[in-house]
């Protein structure tokens, strides 16, 4: 039986996908957001804090929403 690694209720694969989505939309990020995404990507999605996850979710929601 396979187990799913999670960060709280969010599976690690979802967090990794959110980071990748943000990286794919770099032109829609501010300079601070680009640095933030680079930072959490460098440490790995398994080591981000709840507060960082909240900020990632906020950024991801904005950059993946079509106008």
Backbone bond lengths (Angstrom), bond angles and torsions (degrees), N, CA, C in turn:
res aa  C-N    CA-C-N  psi(-1)  N-CA   C-N-CA  omega(-1)  CA-C   N-CA-C  phi
1 X - - - 1.437 - - 1.531 109.27 -
2 X 1.312 116.65 126.28 1.461 121.85 -179.46 1.520 110.02 -80.59
3 X 1.307 115.39 144.34 1.454 119.61 176.20 1.517 109.32 -110.19
4 X 1.304 116.19 149.22 1.450 121.88 178.13 1.513 108.47 -104.56
5 X 1.334 116.24 125.12 1.455 120.72 176.43 1.522 107.24 -78.95
6 X 1.313 116.17 132.47 1.458 118.75 -179.46 1.512 111.13 -128.62
7 X 1.306 115.87 158.07 1.454 123.30 169.25 1.504 103.84 -112.72
8 X 1.325 115.95 102.81 1.462 118.35 -171.39 1.510 106.92 60.44
9 X 1.310 117.17 -134.32 1.460 119.49 -179.90 1.528 114.04 -86.45
10 X 1.335 117.98 1.43 1.468 121.13 -175.30 1.524 110.02 -102.61
11 X 1.347 117.81 119.02 1.467 119.76 178.05 1.532 111.25 -62.20
12 X 1.328 115.97 143.34 1.463 121.96 -179.45 1.529 111.30 -55.63
13 X 1.317 117.43 -39.20 1.469 120.52 179.08 1.518 112.61 -60.03
14 X 1.323 116.75 -34.09 1.464 121.09 178.07 1.526 109.95 -68.40
15 X 1.325 116.11 -43.53 1.467 120.22 178.82 1.534 109.83 -61.67
16 X 1.324 116.48 -45.30 1.466 120.64 178.68 1.530 110.42 -59.57
17 X 1.311 117.04 -42.06 1.463 121.13 178.29 1.516 112.25 -63.94
18 X 1.334 117.00 -38.35 1.466 120.86 178.31 1.522 110.32 -64.77
19 X 1.329 116.43 -42.26 1.469 120.50 177.72 1.528 109.85 -61.35
20 X 1.325 116.77 -45.72 1.471 121.02 -179.88 1.523 110.98 -63.09
21 X 1.330 117.68 -41.12 1.469 121.04 177.62 1.522 110.60 -60.00
22 X 1.328 116.35 -42.97 1.472 120.31 178.94 1.525 111.02 -65.44
23 X 1.335 116.71 -40.30 1.459 120.27 177.66 1.525 110.98 -63.30
24 X 1.325 116.68 -35.18 1.470 121.00 178.32 1.530 112.02 -70.27
25 X 1.317 117.17 -20.82 1.467 121.97 -178.41 1.534 111.54 -110.49
26 X 1.319 117.12 32.85 1.475 121.76 -175.26 1.526 112.63 -53.50
27 X 1.319 117.36 -32.72 1.461 120.08 -179.00 1.532 112.42 -67.35
28 X 1.320 117.52 -16.95 1.467 121.93 178.37 1.529 112.54 -95.75
29 X 1.339 117.05 -0.75 1.463 121.76 -178.24 1.524 110.88 -96.40
30 X 1.320 115.44 149.16 1.461 120.08 171.30 1.531 107.79 -75.74
31 X 1.313 115.87 169.35 1.470 119.74 177.50 1.525 110.40 -59.59
32 X 1.335 117.46 -42.03 1.462 121.14 179.50 1.530 110.62 -63.56
33 X 1.333 116.69 -42.52 1.466 120.63 -179.74 1.529 110.78 -64.96
34 X 1.328 117.64 -40.05 1.476 120.05 177.38 1.519 110.11 -60.98
35 X 1.330 117.21 -44.63 1.462 120.80 179.18 1.522 110.62 -64.12
36 X 1.316 117.55 -39.33 1.462 122.25 178.98 1.532 110.48 -63.45
37 X 1.316 116.89 -47.91 1.471 120.95 179.44 1.529 110.00 -62.28
38 X 1.327 117.63 -43.42 1.466 121.09 176.87 1.526 110.69 -58.96
39 X 1.321 116.00 -41.56 1.461 121.54 -178.00 1.526 112.12 -64.27
40 X 1.339 116.91 -49.13 1.468 118.26 -178.11 1.518 111.51 -73.37
41 X 1.312 116.76 -27.01 1.462 119.91 175.97 1.524 110.16 -68.42
42 X 1.328 116.38 -37.39 1.472 121.15 -178.53 1.528 112.07 -68.06
43 X 1.332 117.92 -37.79 1.468 119.83 -178.76 1.519 111.86 -82.66
44 X 1.308 116.62 -18.43 1.459 120.04 179.50 1.514 111.25 97.82
45 X 1.312 114.19 142.16 1.466 120.65 -176.01 1.525 113.14 -64.67
46 X 1.320 117.87 -18.87 1.465 120.58 179.80 1.518 112.71 -76.77
47 X 1.330 117.95 -13.08 1.464 120.99 -173.93 1.521 113.57 -112.19
48 X 1.317 118.95 9.91 1.454 118.45 -179.64 1.524 110.30 -81.80
49 X 1.311 114.68 151.37 1.466 120.70 -179.02 1.527 109.84 -84.99
50 X 1.309 115.49 169.01 1.461 120.61 176.56 1.523 111.49 -60.27
51 X 1.319 116.20 -39.38 1.467 120.69 179.41 1.532 110.55 -65.75
52 X 1.336 116.59 -40.64 1.465 119.84 177.02 1.523 110.99 -65.22
53 X 1.329 116.30 -38.36 1.461 120.00 177.45 1.524 110.68 -63.02
54 X 1.320 116.99 -40.61 1.467 120.75 176.98 1.525 110.49 -59.97
55 X 1.343 117.08 -44.80 1.467 120.88 -179.68 1.520 110.68 -67.36
56 X 1.329 117.15 -41.63 1.463 120.84 176.78 1.522 110.27 -58.59
57 X 1.324 116.91 -44.68 1.464 121.22 179.75 1.520 110.98 -61.23
58 X 1.326 116.20 -42.17 1.468 121.07 178.67 1.536 111.15 -61.46
59 X 1.325 115.75 -47.22 1.470 120.41 179.91 1.519 109.67 -65.29
60 X 1.326 117.02 -47.62 1.462 121.63 -178.03 1.533 111.09 -58.44
61 X 1.338 115.95 -43.06 1.471 119.85 -179.98 1.529 111.00 -60.01
62 X 1.325 115.85 -40.97 1.467 119.41 -178.66 1.521 111.86 -70.06
63 X 1.333 117.80 -46.32 1.465 119.56 -173.29 1.530 113.36 -78.16
64 X 1.309 117.96 -17.79 1.471 119.50 179.74 1.519 112.64 -98.88
65 X 1.324 116.36 -2.41 1.464 120.66 177.14 1.514 108.79 -86.25
66 X 1.313 116.25 130.01 1.466 119.58 177.36 1.514 109.62 -87.26
67 X 1.309 114.93 142.52 1.473 120.42 -179.17 1.498 110.81 -86.16
